[in-house]
Amino acid sequence: MLVNWETATEINTGLFTVEKTKDLVHIVAAGELPAAGNSTVTLHYSFTDKTPFPGISYYRLKTTDKDGQISYSGWRTVNIITGSQWQVFPNPVTDLFYIKTTAIPANKVEMQLVDTYGRIIRQETITNLTTPIQAGGLAAGSYIIRINDKGNISTFKIIKK
């Protein structure tokens, strides 16, 4: 799950923490990024949550200043749509996306990246719980991810920015 945000200005800003929850009660930190500290220009930040919750979940940004003061953004709702036991995220894609499964594949699982003309652009074997796939060299547009797990085919549409 790709989380993007920007700051118009920063004064004494120390740390950004991306938080997530399934129920708005049990909140966990997805990760942290250091802040610039002080800035008068717009700064852009990105964080990839490599273990997003399937289905509907919520994300927010916790900002911790260098003096310990904390502020929060509002919650943003996301819906990670899964096909069987597989997830593909983030979507839209920039340079990298991930294929995640709920269990390490016991047998050979094939992933195909297919363009809108039906041509196989890339083919890889999935062997881990989370597999990063490079997309930096792809042209902008729509693609299909096809996952073949023992003859069970899951397909996902992704958009390359």
C-alpha positions in Angstrom: 0.0 0.0 0.0 1.6 3.3 -1.1 1.0 6.2 1.2 1.9 9.7 -0.2 1.7 13.0 1.6 3.2 16.5 1.3 3.9 19.3 3.6 3.6 23.0 2.6 5.9 24.1 5.5 7.7 22.3 8.3 8.7 23.9 11.6 10.6 21.7 14.1 9.2 18.5 12.6 11.0 15.4 13.6 9.2 12.2 12.5 6.3 10.9 10.5 4.7 7.7 11.5 2.2 6.0 9.2 -0.4 4.2 11.3 -3.0 1.7 10.2 -6.0 -0.1 11.8 -8.8 -2.5 10.8 -11.3 -1.3 13.4 -10.2 2.3 14.5 -9.4 0.8 17.9 -6.3 -1.3 17.6 -3.8 1.0 15.9 -0.3 -0.2 14.8 2.6 1.7 13.2 3.1 0.6 9.6 6.5 2.5 9.5 8.3 5.7 10.1 10.1 8.3 8.0 12.3 11.2 9.2 11.0 14.7 8.5 13.0 17.5 7.0 12.7 19.4 10.2 12.3 22.9 8.9 11.2 23.9 5.4 9.3 26.7 3.7 8.8 24.8 0.4 6.5 22.0 -0.4 8.0 18.6 0.3 6.7 15.2 -0.9 6.9 12.0 1.1 6.1 8.4 0.2 6.0 5.2 2.3 5.1 1.7 1.1 3.4 -0.6 3.6 4.6 -4.0 2.5 2.0 -5.8 4.8 -1.3 -4.0 4.3 -4.4 -5.5 5.8 -6.7 -7.2 3.2 -10.1 -5.7 2.8 -11.1 -2.3 4.3 -8.6 -0.7 6.6 -7.7 2.8 7.7 -4.5 4.9 7.5 -3.4 8.1 9.1 -0.2 10.1 9.6 1.2 10.8 13.0 3.6 13.8 13.1 6.0 14.1 16.0 7.8 17.4 16.5 11.4 17.5 17.8 10.0 18.8 21.1 7.7 15.8 21.5 4.4 17.4 20.4 2.2 15.0 18.4 -0.5 15.7 15.8 -2.6 13.4 13.6 -4.1 13.6 10.2 -7.6 12.3 9.6 -8.2 8.6 8.8 -8.2 7.6 5.1 -10.1 4.5 4.1 -8.5 2.0 1.8 -9.8 -1.3 0.4 -7.2 -3.9 -0.6 -9.1 -6.2 -3.0 -7.7 -9.7 -3.0 -8.2 -12.5 -5.4 -8.3 -15.7 -3.5 -5.2 -15.7 -1.2 -3.3 -13.1 -3.3 -2.9 -9.3 -3.1 -1.2 -6.9 -5.6 -0.3 -3.4 -4.3 0.0 -0.5 -4.6 -2.3 0.4 -7.4 -1.7 2.6 -9.3 2.0 1.5 -9.7 5.0 3.8 -10.1 8.4 2.0 -10.0 7.7 -1.1 -7.8 4.7 -3.2 -6.8 4.3 -6.2 -4.6 2.6 -9.5 -4.8 1.6 -10.9 -1.5 0.1 -14.3 -0.4 -1.1 -15.6 2.9 1.2 -18.7 2.9 4.6 -19.4 1.3 3.8 -21.3 -1.9 4.5 -25.0 -1.5 4.8 -25.5 -5.2 5.7 -23.5 -8.3 3.5 -20.4 -8.6 3.9 -18.4 -11.8 3.2 -14.7 -12.2 2.7 -13.1 -15.7 2.5 -9.4 -16.4 0.4 -9.0 -19.5 -0.1 -5.8 -21.6 -3.4 -4.8 -23.2 -2.6 -6.6 -26.4 -2.2 -9.9 -24.5 1.5 -10.1 -24.7 3.5 -11.5 -21.8 5.8 -8.7 -20.7 7.3 -10.4 -17.7 7.1 -13.8 -16.1 8.4 -14.7 -12.6 8.1 -17.5 -10.1 6.6 -16.5 -6.7 8.4 -18.2 -3.8 8.0 -15.8 -0.9 5.1 -14.3 1.1 5.8 -10.9 -0.4 7.5 -10.5 -3.8 8.6 -7.1 -5.2 8.2 -6.6 -8.9 10.0 -3.9 -10.7 7.8 -1.7 -12.9 10.0 1.3 -13.6 10.7 0.3 -17.2 7.0 -0.2 -18.1 5.2 2.4 -20.2 2.2 4.1 -18.6 -1.1 2.3 -19.0 -3.1 -0.7 -18.0 -1.7 -4.2 -17.4 -3.0 -7.5 -16.1 -1.2 -9.6 -13.4 -2.0 -13.3 -13.9 -1.1 -15.6 -11.0 -1.2 -19.4 -11.7 -1.3 -21.4 -8.4 -1.7 -25.1 -9.2 -4.1 -24.2 -12.1 -6.1 -21.7 -10.0 -5.8 -18.5 -11.9 -6.1 -15.1 -10.1 -6.1 -11.9 -12.2 -5.6 -8.3 -11.2 -5.6 -5.1 -13.2 -3.0 -2.6 -12.4 -2.4 0.9 -13.7 1.2 2.1 -14.4 1.6 5.8 -13.9 
